[in-house]
Amino acid sequence: MSRIIEVTVSPKGETTIQTKGFTGDECRDATRSLESGLGVRTREQLTDEFHATAANIEEARQ
């Protein structure tokens, strides 16, 4: 699976960062510089991929 970082900016200037294809803390590492450049985080919603291990993801693909 490809790794994707999607940044959405609302008409009010609010931003959302969503990752796909990362497991565990990889997503936080990949988005750290974006988050620091955009300002203060007001909310975080962790996905199932965050809680999965790389082995579990690979097993699900097979």
Secondary structure, 3 states (H helix, E strand, C coil): CCCEEEEEECCCCCEEEEEECCCCCHHHHHHHHHHHHHCCCCCCCCCHHHHCCHHHHHHHHC
